[in-house]
Amino acid sequence: MITILLTFVPSIVLLLYFTLSDRFKEPRGTVLLIFFLGFLICLPAGILNGLSHDFFYDGSKYSENLTSSFLGPAWAEELLKFSILYLIVLKRNEFNEPMDGLVYGVVVSLGFATYENYTYVYQWAEIIAKEENVDYAELSYLIALGRSYSAIPMHGLNGAVMGYYFGMYAFTGNKKFLILSLALPYLFHGFYNFLVWPNPMIIIGILVIISLYLHNELKEKQKLKKKENETKKI
């Protein structure tokens, strides 16, 4: 039971924090749709990660670190999350202010993180437990515990950074924001994976500071509005 809670509750808590703190709430149906699309991109992400590993891995420890970070998950997973924002969210009528970009960035990222977490905690743990002849339940619990304060926050907060700059791009047309919306999450994700434990927690700390600062900036702007203005997108 504790393992199940650790697997899913961190994503739910982060999701609720960002969606409920939005003064002008997004439609539940759209939130669920984008969350589900985050689920779905796990499949192509796995394929792209595998192809990247096969292409770049040469047997060395250094190439292993690179293929598990900058040359693999960092670009593949962040690009797929970005594609949902660009191809789906940007075209929807309910996306009508910058805060919406941040909210949907978090939602798609946590959709991805939730399913990914399930595969690590249950499927991957079962394989490793058999190979290493260790207790499956204990290993599954330890993985869920570790990822609850590392990988899950990384994905969710990275989604906030991506969504903030994507929202700024959508309502200003400044392509600098479009570049930042993809480049910054890629770098944060890459360094998170590349650094050896417990150094990735440095990245989590940086993401907490930046994402909450950006989120608070948009919240302050919302306080100045009496209603949700329909702002023309690019």
Summary of the structure (lengths in Angstrom):
residues: 234
radius of gyration: 18.0
end to end distance: 47.0
largest distance: 60.8
contacts: 805
relative contact order: 0.15
helix: 79%
strand: 0%
